Amino acid sequence: MSRITISQLKTAEMQGRDLIEIYALRKVEIKTKESDGKSFLSLEVGDATGRIDAIMWNEADAAYRQISPGDVVQVKAVVGKYKDNAQLRIDNIRKCEKNEYRLADFLASSVFSHSELEASIRSETAGVKNPHLAKLLKLFFDDQDFMREFLDAPAAKLWHHGWIGGLAEHTISVCRLARAALKNYQLLEPDILITGCLLHDIGKIREFAVSTFVDYSDDGRLMGHIVLGDQMLLERMAKIKDFPEETAKRLRHIVLSHHGEKEKGSPVVPATLEALVVHHCDFMDAHAAAYERIIRREGSDNKRWSEYVNLIDRFIYLAREEGGPDNLQLF
């Protein structure tokens, strides 16, 4: 029997339904009801298709001692609604053993295989001819441990490419956009540009911790992927004899400035042509991929507008031309 996914829970047909199902526990807090001082649990559960808020009123204290974020839990619940959003009202919850579930049910993965993603990364690195930059890229992508982590890493927690393989997908897309820019702007230096694209987000393999869902690591919360990525650059540059100081400056600047604004987390703003292009390619791919995710998720049933997207402070128009594109293209 197929499992009931989070995306199915959010449909109108599921309202009022009882269910017993397994989900990943993303958040759990114990709170106190003001009127009578009774404890209750505020939770968030999820799977590869999404996440949903939940509440549990009975035996909250006992349940709280037995479960933690990252656990896979079985819930007995009723599908309800709170403030116009679907919500699970949990009657009973227990932690599952590893033999009771498949991790693939809770972690979304790239539609592209690791071998496809790696082949595209190798194709981009092969085009870099500068000997120092080529050596630097080999120190990263010929390192089996790094490559495994890179191919498994998400590019974000939720907003864009927030799945296994998402970082590699995003990196390849940024490279492809930058190669298009090379045709328009003759003063761009191709090797520093593409190396910057390949390495701009490397800190994300240390920024995120992946269990049954994507969350920030301690280092990710304390330092963030920009600082972590710069540290990783410096570590490997130090292993290359006579790495040019000017090249190091320009490459580090791309990593440090790729969010574009200090208010968005970059310690400096783009001050080179290559850094400017990497920033805009990164921004474009992140936002276009997020739009695609929302359009695919909410664009069925003839909906014309998405739910309000708090992160970008807008609704997204979903209506499509008949016969418009709806296919996935391989790299």
N, C-alpha and C positions, 0 to 999 in steps of 0.2 A: 504494500500500500504506500503510495507516495505521501511525503510529508506536506503539511500545510505551511507554506512559506510566509514570511513577513509581508511581502507584496500582496499575497492573497488575503491576509488578515485585514488589509486596509480597504478592501472592496465593500460596497454596500451590502452584498449578499451575505457577508460574514457577521454583520451586526446581530448581537444577541445569541450567537452560536456558542455552545460549549465545546471545549477542545482539551485534549491532552497531547502535548507536543514538546519537542526538544528544541531549545534555542541557546545561543551564546549569551551569557550575562555580561553586559557592557558596563552597567553602573548599578550600584545599590547604596541607598542611604536610609538610615533609620531616623524617623521623625516622630514628633509628638503632636497629636491633635489638640488644639487649643481648648476646645470646649470641655473635654473630659480627661485630658492628659494621657490618653491611650496611645501606645506606640503603633506605628504603621511603617511599611516599607515603600519607598519610592524607587522604582527600578527602570532600567532600559535594557531590553533584550533585542537580539538581532540575529540575522543570518546573512548569507551571501546576497540576498535580494533587498535588504534594507534593515531598518531598526524601528522600534515602537516603544512608547512609554508604557509602564505597567504600575499597578498599585496592589498592595497586599495588606489587608487589615487584620487577619487573624494570626496569632502566634508569631508576631513579627520579631520579637526578641530572640526566640529560639531559632527561627530561620536565618536571622542575620548572622548568628554565630557559626552557621554551617556553610555559608556560600560567600564567594568573593568574585569581583570582576575578573573575567577571563575564564571562569568556570563554564562548563556546558551544563545546563539545568533542564529538567523536565518540569513543565508547569501544567497544573490543572486550572483552567481559567475560563472566563466568559469574555467574549469580545464586546467591548462597549465603546463609549465615546466621551471625551472630555474636552471642552472648549473647541468643538468641531473637529477634533483629531481623534483617530482611532486609539483606543487604550485597552490593555488587558487588565481585567480584574481577577487577580490570582487568588485561588482558594488554597492551593498547596504547591510547594516547590521543593525540589530535591536536587542535589548535585549528582550528575551522571558519571558512570565509570567510562574509561576510554573505549571499551569494547561495545558501548551502546550507541556510538555515533560515528559519522564520517566527518573529518575536519573540513573536507571540501564543501560540505553543506553550509559552512559558516564563513568561509573566506572566499570572496570573489577573486577570480583569476583572469588574467589577460586572455583574450580570444586567440592570441598568437602563442605558439609554443616557445619554449626556451631556445630551441635550436634556431627558430626563425628570428627571434630577437637578437640572439648572439650573432647570427650571420649579418644582420643589418649593422650592428655595432662594429663588427670587424671590417665591413665595407667602408664605413666612415673613417676608422683609424688608418686604414691602408692608404687613404688619400692624403694623409699628412706627411709631407716630405722633409720638413725641417728636422734635422737629426736629433736635436735636443728635445723637441716636442714629441717626436716619434718614440724616443726612449722613455719619455715620461708616460706616454700612453701605454706602452708595453708594461711598465711597472704596475700600472693599474689593471689593465684588461688581460694581461697574461698571468696575473696572480689568480690561481684557481679559487682561493678562498674569497677574494674580493669579487670575482666574477659571479660566483654562486650567490653571494649576498646581493650584488647589484641586480641580477636577474630575478631574484625573489622579492626585491624591495618594492613597496608602493611609492608613489610620488607625493602622496598627501594622505591625510587621515580621512577626509570626506570629500573635499571640494572637487578635485580632478585626479584622475588616474589613481584612485584610492583602492587599489587591488594588487594582488601578487603579479609582478611583472610590469606594474604601472610606471615605475621609474624608467625602465628601459624603453617602454613605448614613448613616454614623454621626451626622453633624450633624443631618440631617433627623429621624432617629429620636429623638434627644435633644430636639429641639424639640417633637415630637409628644407625648412623655412629659411634658414640662413643661407643655404646654397642658392635658393631663389634670389635672395638679396644680393648675392655676389654678381648676378647678371646685371644689376641696376647701379651698383655703387663701386666705381673702379678703384677707389682708394682703400677698400677693404683688403686686409691681408688674410688670404684664405686659411693658412695654417693656424694662425693664432685664433681666428674666428671659429673654426671647426673644433679645435682643441678646447676652446672655451665652452662651446655647446656641449661637448662630450662630458666635460668635467664640472659644469656649473652647479649641478645638484648632487654631487657625490656625497656630500655630508648627510644626505637623507638616509643612507644605509645605517648611520649611527643615530639619526634623529628619531626614528620610529622603532617601536617594539611590536612585533607581530605575534599574537597568540591565537585566540579565536576571533579576534578583531584587531584593527590597526589602532594603536595609541602612541603617545609620545614616550620615548625613553627618558630616563633621568637626565642624560646629557642633552637630549633634544629640548627638554623644558628649560634647562639651565643655560644652554649656550645657543641652540638653534643650528640649523643645517648650514647656514652661511659661515659662521665661525668654525664649525666642525670641518666643513669642506676646505677652508683655507688652511687649517691645521694639517689635513691630509695631503694637500698640495706641498706644503713646506717639508713634510716628512719625506716625501718621495723625491722632491727636487734636491734635497740634501744628499741623495744617493747618486746623483749624476755629476760627474766631474766637470767643473767649469761651466755649470749651467749659466747662461747669460743673464746678468742682473736685469737688463732692460726687458728681456722676454719674461722673466719671473714677475716683474712689476706689472706688466700688461696683462698677464694671465691671472694673477691674483686679483687685479682690479676687476676683471670680468666676473669672477666668483663673488667678490665682495659687493659689487654694485648691481647684481642682476635683478634685484627686486625694484630697482629704479628710483625709489624714494626712501629717505630716512624714516618717514612715517610708516613705511611698509616693511621695515626690518633691515634695510641695507645701511651699513655704517657710512657709505659714501654713495654719491650719485654717479651715473655713467659719465666719464670724462674722456673716453676714447670712442672712436667710431665703432670698433668691434664690440665694446661693452654696450653701447647703445643698441646695436642690432641684436645682440644676444638677449638683452632685457626685453625688447619688443617681441622677439620670437618666443621667448619663454612665456610672456604675458598672453600673447595671442593663443598659443597652444593650450595653456592651462584653462583659459576662459572658454575657448571654442569647444574643448573636450568636455568641460562641465556643462555647457549648453546642450551638447549632444546627449549627454547622460540624462539630463532632465527632460529633453524632448522625447527620447526613447522611453523613459519611465512613465511620463505623464501624457504623452501625445496620442494615446489611444482613446477610444470611445468618443471621438469627435470633440474633445475638449479644445477650446480655442486659446486658453491661457493657463499657464502653470500656477501652482500654489506660489505664494509670495516667497521670494528667495532673500532671506535676511542678509546674507553675506554680501550681496551686490545691490541690495535695496531696490528691488524691482520684481515685476512679473515678467515671464518670458512668453512671447507669442508662439503658440503651438500649431496654428493652422498651417496646412501644407498644400502646395499645388498638387493636383492629381497627377500621378505618374512621376512624382519627384523622387530623388534618390533615397534609398532605404537600405543600401548594401554596405558591407564592410569590405574594404580593400586591403589586401596584404601589402606590406611594405615593399 
